[in-house]
Amino acid sequence: MKNLKFFFIFLFLLSCGYSPIYQTEQNSNFKFDKITFEGDKKIGRSIIRGIERLKNNQSTNVYDVNLITSKRDSIATKDKKGNVSTYKLIIEVDINLKNKNNDKTFSKKFLKELTYNSMNNKFELNQYKLTEEKNMISQILQDMNIFFGIIRNDL
């Protein structure tokens, strides 16, 4: 009886059909010919690295990609003494895709905002800001992956 339970649990786990949501390397239908970007270099390079992982070199859909990236870090609030208490970080990425086969164009703006508290230790504040910036770029790449899926269904 005990072996039978393990057998059914094992059978259930093998047949659950798990596959990652954001992984599209196998079924990607894009080939990027020319990728250009303007604006913040660090964000642009990170986005380009993420986009290049999605391309499929055997695809017949060839796109030119133009990215416009920007990062704004501003003071959100101050306390009574005039010291900064919270900051606001905004990362914006505009993507323009142009299909080289049929001259169809697609555009989308991705925007992520974060408000965070100030810290006494400026090194820790900077490290926290860099970590959150990477997380926001990762979220934008996930949103782009979904956008590419929508475009793939539109073709």
N, C-alpha and C positions, 0 to 999 in steps of 0.2 A: 504494500500500500504506500509506503514511504517513497519507494522508487517511482511509483506511478505519479506522485505529486511532483517530484523533481522533473520527470519527463514532460509533464504538461507545462510547468513553469518554463522549462528550457524551450519547448516548442512555441510557447507564446512569445518569448523574448526574441526568438529568431524570425518570427513572421510578423513583427510589428510594423515593418516598412519604414523605419526611420531614415530620413535624409535631411541634411542641413537646408534651411530655408534660403540662406543668402549665398549658397555655393552654386555658381552657374558656369563653371569652367567647362563642364561636359556639354551643356546645351546652349552655350553662348552663340549668338548669331551675328557677331560684330567683328569687324576688322578695322583698326584705326590706322589711317594712312599718315595723317599729320596732326600732331597734338601741340597746340600753342597755349600759352597762358600769359596773363597780365596781372599785375598786382603783387600781393604778398608772395614772395618766393618760397618760403617754407611751406605754406599751405598749398601752393600750386604744385610743388614737387610731391608732396604727400598724396594729393588727389591723383596726380598722374600715375604714381606708383600703384595706387589702388585700382585705377581704371585699366592699366595695362595687364593686370591679372585677369581681367574679364574677357580679353580679346581672344578670338578664334581665328587663326591665320588661314584656315581653309574656307572661311566664309566668303560669300559673294557680296554681302552688304558691306561696302567700304565707306567709312565715314571720316570726315575731317572734324576735329574737335577743337573748339576755342573755349578756354576757361578764363573767367575774370574773377579773381579772388580778392577779398578784402577782409581785414580784421580791425575792429574798433574796440579799444579798451578805454573805458571812461569811468569817471567817478559817479556813482549813483547817489550816495547820501553822505553827509558829514554830520558829526556830532556837534554839541553846543560849543565846544572849544575850536571847532574848525578842522579837526582831524578827520581823515577819511574813515568811514565805517563800513561801506560796501562799495564794490566795484561792479561794473557791468561789462561783459565781454560778448561781442557780436561777431560771428563769422558768417560771411556771405559768399556764396559761390554761384555764379551765373554760368551755365553750360549751354553752348550752341553746337548742335550737331548738324552736319550737312552731308546727306547721302550723295556720294559721287556718281552713283548709277542713275538716279532719277531726279536729282536736285531737290529732294524733299528736305526741309529743314525742321528741326525740333529745338525748342528752347525751354529752359526751366531754371528757376531761381531757387536755390536751397539756402535757408537761413536758420541759424541756431543761435540762441541767446542763453546767457548764463549770468546770474547775479550771485556774487560770492562775498563773504565777509572779509574784512581786513584782518591781518595778523600782526602781532608785535615783531616777530622774526621775519624780516623781509626775504631771507633766503627760502624759508618754508613757504612763504606766500608765492614766490616766483616758481618754486617746484610744483605747488598746487595748481597754479595757473597753467603751467606747461602740461601737466597731466590732464587737466580738464580740456585743454585745447586739443590734445590727441584724441580724447573721447569724443569731442564734438566733430572732429574730422572723420572719425570712424562712423559716427551716426550719419553724417552727410554721405559717406560712401555707401552705406546701406540704403539710404534713400535713393541714391543714384542707381544702384542695382535694381531697385524696384522700378524706377523710371525706365531703365533699359528693358526690363521685362514687359512693360506696357508698350514700348516702342516695338519690341519684337512681335507682340500680338497684333499691332496695328499694321504691320507690313503685309 
